Amino acid sequence: MTLDDLMAGLFLSSSDSYAAAVVSERVPRTVFSLLCGGALGVSGALMQAVTRNPLADPSILGVNTGASLFVVIGIAFFNISTAGQYIWLSIVGAIITAIIVYGIGSMGRTGNTPLKLVLAGAATSAILSSLISAIMLPRSFVMDQFRFWQVGSVGAANWDFIAIFLPFLVSGILLAFIMAPSLNALLLGDEIATGQGVRTGLLTLVSAFTGVILCGAVTALAGPIGFIGLLATHLMRLIFGPDLRLIIPMSAISGASILTIADVLGRLIGSPGEVEAGIITAFIGAPVLILLATKLKVRSL
Amino acid sequence: MINSSTILIKQGRQRRFRKWLVINILLAALAVALCMAMLLLGNTIYPISEVFQVLMGERIPGAYFAVNTIRLPRMMAGLFAGLAFGMGGHIFQTMLRNPLANPDVLGITTGSSAAALFSILIFQTSNTVVSLASVIAGLVTVLLIYLLSSGSHFSIGRLILIGIGIQAALSAVISYLLMVGSQQDLPAALRWLSGSLNGAKMETLLPLICTVVIFAPLLIVLGKQLDILELGEESALSLGLSTNKIRLILILSAVLMIAFATATTGPIAFVAFLSGPIAKRLVGTGFSNVLPAGLIGINLVLGADLIGQFAFEVRYPVGIITGLVGAPYLLYLLIRMNRKGYL
């Protein structure tokens, strides 16, 4: 596809060439992947800030899997099939899972440590995925509908998806921007934050909620796409330092770029078919997780 | 005085040995009962006498086919895979001194699965190649985890985190393989991935049986050395153990058994994780838990397979049942370790 074709497709609505058709297919996909990536990036940044834990990411904490389980239950038992219904189920699943994982991960004297949180996430994920398989295996119709969704892909995007998704994204990101200065204070510790006039309980609750809703909404429409939060946030922290007022918006931008690049890469590698973006991001993200694990200080594990 | 205390110690030792022996015999008896149930139950329930006649080689119409071609291989697959997963998992958990450090959590079974799936879906190769690929992948995964986590700041927590990361990457590979695999191979691949004894055949079981026959006795013999290793590097060295050599032998045998079992039945979730802790709870310490862990593995796999076959309207593969049982236990263990501050 040449640049000329692209311009023709974008701006000449009368053009009916093959190229124009392809472009009009790809535009919503690109927009959608930018939005999803942005949401996941912000979600990751929020979760890391709230848990004060560098390894927090929706997929590592199992929040994605919780959202998936609820969608599968919806497909299997309640005949749910529209994106608008998916999104609510998925958000409820994400919230419940987040509460459980955080609860287990922060038990005990030492509070939440990266290792405990990741293990709680992995164990919860394991339970939820065996429930997913148990529901799915005897029902081939669910398997068909679910199999492609399960990997995480922006391929099914259309303007309706974007319209459903946009309110969640806008309100989530706005909330995140507003909370960024107070979250900065929170990073210094609960006492200092309280001393600066931050209501820590409320702040933690709202930002965790925002992070989970953002990721739940993405999961409902695109399937569980992992590791964007981890990748985007750490990349930006490397460049801009720890200030969340910078990290949160930059994570939105870098998350959007990473997911879109992953999608394009997947289409190039898999050509003539495609490799789903979720596979690519997991493949890039997992080594980053390993790298972070090797860098952590023993005491902070 | 000295005399009476040695007598006391001896008595305690004998008592513990008797307990160990009784529990092993009970576990073995349960395993035999489950094996018989595997042979007797099915669409048609055959009387014991008939099953025995078939096993002796008599060709009774109907029963011969059902028992000899379907139920016997299924039972053997469960028996040997269960033993391999149970023992292998126990070796890992004891050597790394942490029940969470088991092949399921560390991604070793995921490595074997990815390689086996690759050879099934992409190359459509024979069973021998599948087994070999999965063994090599299992070994490479272990080596990778070892290389990444060793160094100046070794900690078991770091090792587990690295294992989880490797597992995430390998799961992405598996998803990719399922996407590019041809439509007709997919149901079989999915079933295999969740761990299933379906479609086991005598000739495909051969590599697994050979591995278990060679390495299970070796591991039982080395059980005592394993327990000494658990005491720590210094104690083991001062007791005259060549720790590196023993460790290498133990890990190699454990990985071989787990990889061959994975290649044959698919990754049957959490058997490797559950067997060791259950054995420890039943037997306690003092005598090697390698054999009890293996026997518990057998009981878990056969019991879960019977439940999966007959307890529900649809037949579930064994791995789904063990997963549903094992994952909550993993969570429970985590909660307990967190409360006590072990993590």
Boltz contact constraints between the chains, C-beta under 6 A:
constraints:
  - contact:
      token1: [A, 104]
      token2: [B, 335]
      max_distance: 6.0
  - contact:
      token1: [A, 107]
      token2: [B, 338]
      max_distance: 6.0
  - contact:
      token1: [A, 107]
      token2: [B, 339]
      max_distance: 6.0
  - contact:
      token1: [A, 108]
      token2: [B, 338]
      max_distance: 6.0
  - contact:
      token1: [A, 108]
      token2: [B, 339]
      max_distance: 6.0
  - contact:
      token1: [A, 108]
      token2: [B, 341]
      max_distance: 6.0
  - contact:
      token1: [A, 109]
      token2: [B, 341]
      max_distance: 6.0
  - contact:
      token1: [A, 115]
      token2: [B, 157]
      max_distance: 6.0
  - contact:
      token1: [A, 115]
      token2: [B, 161]
      max_distance: 6.0
  - contact:
      token1: [A, 115]
      token2: [B, 343]
      max_distance: 6.0
  - contact:
      token1: [A, 116]
      token2: [B, 338]
      max_distance: 6.0
  - contact:
      token1: [A, 116]
      token2: [B, 343]
      max_distance: 6.0
  - contact:
      token1: [A, 119]
      token2: [B, 334]
      max_distance: 6.0
  - contact:
      token1: [A, 120]
      token2: [B, 334]
      max_distance: 6.0
  - contact:
      token1: [A, 122]
      token2: [B, 164]
      max_distance: 6.0
  - contact:
      token1: [A, 123]
      token2: [B, 330]
      max_distance: 6.0
  - contact:
      token1: [A, 123]
      token2: [B, 331]
      max_distance: 6.0
  - contact:
      token1: [A, 123]
      token2: [B, 334]
      max_distance: 6.0
  - contact:
      token1: [A, 126]
      token2: [B, 327]
      max_distance: 6.0
  - contact:
      token1: [A, 127]
      token2: [B, 327]
      max_distance: 6.0
  - contact:
      token1: [A, 130]
      token2: [B, 323]
      max_distance: 6.0
  - contact:
      token1: [A, 130]
      token2: [B, 324]
      max_distance: 6.0
  - contact:
      token1: [A, 130]
      token2: [B, 327]
      max_distance: 6.0
  - contact:
      token1: [A, 133]
      token2: [B, 194]
      max_distance: 6.0
  - contact:
      token1: [A, 133]
      token2: [B, 320]
      max_distance: 6.0
  - contact:
      token1: [A, 134]
      token2: [B, 320]
      max_distance: 6.0
  - contact:
      token1: [A, 138]
      token2: [B, 314]
      max_distance: 6.0
  - contact:
      token1: [A, 151]
      token2: [B, 175]
      max_distance: 6.0
  - contact:
      token1: [A, 279]
      token2: [B, 172]
      max_distance: 6.0
  - contact:
      token1: [A, 279]
      token2: [B, 175]
      max_distance: 6.0
  - contact:
      token1: [A, 279]
      token2: [B, 176]
      max_distance: 6.0
  - contact:
      token1: [A, 282]
      token2: [B, 168]
      max_distance: 6.0
  - contact:
      token1: [A, 282]
      token2: [B, 172]
      max_distance: 6.0
  - contact:
      token1: [A, 283]
      token2: [B, 172]
      max_distance: 6.0
  - contact:
      token1: [A, 286]
      token2: [B, 165]
      max_distance: 6.0
  - contact:
      token1: [A, 286]
      token2: [B, 168]
      max_distance: 6.0
  - contact:
      token1: [A, 286]
      token2: [B, 169]
      max_distance: 6.0
  - contact:
      token1: [A, 289]
      token2: [B, 165]
      max_distance: 6.0
  - contact:
      token1: [A, 290]
      token2: [B, 162]
      max_distance: 6.0
  - contact:
      token1: [A, 290]
      token2: [B, 165]
      max_distance: 6.0
  - contact:
      token1: [A, 293]
      token2: [B, 158]
      max_distance: 6.0
  - contact:
      token1: [A, 293]
      token2: [B, 161]
      max_distance: 6.0
  - contact:
      token1: [A, 293]
      token2: [B, 162]
      max_distance: 6.0
  - contact:
      token1: [A, 298]
      token2: [B, 153]
      max_distance: 6.0
  - contact:
      token1: [A, 298]
      token2: [B, 155]
      max_distance: 6.0
  - contact:
      token1: [A, 301]
      token2: [B, 157]
      max_distance: 6.0
